[in-house]
Amino acid sequence: PGQWEFQVGPCEGIDMGDHLWMARFILHRVAEDFGVIVSLDPKPMTGDWNGAGAHTNYSTEKMRNEGGLTYIEEAIKKMANRHQEHIRDYDPRGGKDNERRLTGLHETSSINDFSSGVANRAASIRIPRHVGAEGKGYLEDRRPSSNCDPYSVTERIVRTTILDE
């Protein structure tokens, strides 16, 4: 067994979901040609390892402009207040798959606790070091499971950070 990571984007809005589904299709199709089986399960094997997530980089125009760190921090506060809703929507089994991955070990946050920080790879939400230094950019939500529905992830983030739902 092995683990592989790939990036999708940058994309706007729900295009991210379209791109991720196509990337998953291509991954499965290429793997088939080589006799390799792909699993999107966030922790297909038990053991002392971190599992797999669908870390999601997110920003708005305000976040990417001067003074954007203020808007990033506002979004993080909103996300903290809706942590359990995010956990439920970030995993097709309502958080059950992520319970095996988000243990608080191996550069993961605990599924039960919300955390954030600059350059903190063990946080729920990480602000990359360069974003903290530049004061603008994006945040990385490290909670979505590798088998997430990308449309559900996008919807939950937008509902929380933009629509205040």
N, C-alpha and C positions, 0 to 999 in steps of 0.2 A: 504493500500500500504506500501511497505517497500523497502529497498535498500540493496543489498548484494554485496560484493566484493570478488573476488577470483584471485589468481595468476596463471600465466602460465610461465613455464621456470625454470631455464635458458635454452635457446635454441640458436642454431646457425643459422644465416641466415633465409631462408624462412621456416625452421622447425617451427618457432614461429607461422606462419600463420596456418600451419597444426594443431598444438597443440591447438591453440585458437579455430579454427573451431570445432575440436572434443570436446573441453571443452564446447563450446556453445551447441552442439548437446546433450551431456550428461546432461547439465543443463536443457534444454527443456524437455528431456525425463523423468528425475527424477521429475521435476515439474508437468508434466502431470500425473504421478502416484499419486500425492497428490492433484490434482485439482487446481494447482496454474498456473497462466498465467505469462509468462516471457516476458518482453519487453526490447529490447536493445536500445530503443530510449534514447538519452542523457538527455532529460527532458520531460518525458511523461505527466507530469502534471505541469501546471503553478504554480508559488508560490515562496515563499521566501526560496529557498534551492539551493544547489549547482549543482544538476544534477549528471550525471554519465559519467565518461571518461574512456578511455583505456590507462591509463598512461603507457608509454613505457620506460623501462630501456634499455639503449644502451651503448655499449662499444666496443672498439677495443682492440687488444692485447696491443698496445702502451699505451692506456688509463689505463690499469690495471697494468702496470709496473711502476717502480720508475720514477718520473717525469711526470707521466701520466696526471696530472692536466693541463699541458700545452696543451696536445692534446685534452683534454676535452674542454678547453677554445677556441681552434682553431675551433673545430666542432661547438660550440655554435655561434661563429661569422659567420660561413658559414650559419648556420640555420637562424640566424637573417636576413641575406641578402635575404633569400628566404622564409620569413615568410608567405606571402600570398599563395605561391605555396604549402607550408605545410598545411595551413588551408584548401585549396581546396582539397588536397589529403587525408586528415585525416577524411573525412566525406563523406559518399556516395552521399550526395546531394550538394557537392561542397562548403561546409561551412555553408549551411542554417540550418542544425540541430544544429551545434555548436554555431550559433548566439544566441540561447536561453540559452546556458550553459556558454559560455565564456563571462561573463558580467563584469568582474573585481571585482565581489563580491563573497563572500562565498569560499575563497581559490581558485579562478580562476583568470587568467589573462584576460584582455580585448582581444577580437578577433582581434581588430584593432591594438594593440600594442604588440611588442615583448619585453619580459623581461627575465632576468635570475638572479640567485643568489644562494648562499649557504644557505641551509635550508629554502628557501623561497617558501612556499607552494602556494603562490599567483602568482608565476612567470610562464612564458611559459615553461621555462626549469629550473629545480631545480637540483642543485648539493647537494646531501645529506651531512649533517653535517660531518659524518665520512669520506666521500670522500675528503671534503675540508681540514679536519684535517690531513689525511694521505697523501694527495697530489697525489692520484691515485684512480682509480675505474671506475665509470660510471656516466652518466647523466640520468635524468628522464625527458622525454618530456611529459608534462602534457596536451598537446593540442589535441591528438587524441580523437575522440568521441567514446562512448561506442559501437556504431553500425558501427564502422570503418571496412574497408576491411583491415585485417592485412597485406596482401601482398602489398597493396598500401602504407601503412605506412612504412613498411620495405624498399620498393623500394625508396620512397622519401628520407628517412634518408640516405640510401647508396648513392643515386645519389648526394645528397648535400654534405655529409661529406667525402666520399671516391673518388667519380668520378668527383667531382667539377662541377656538372651540375646544 
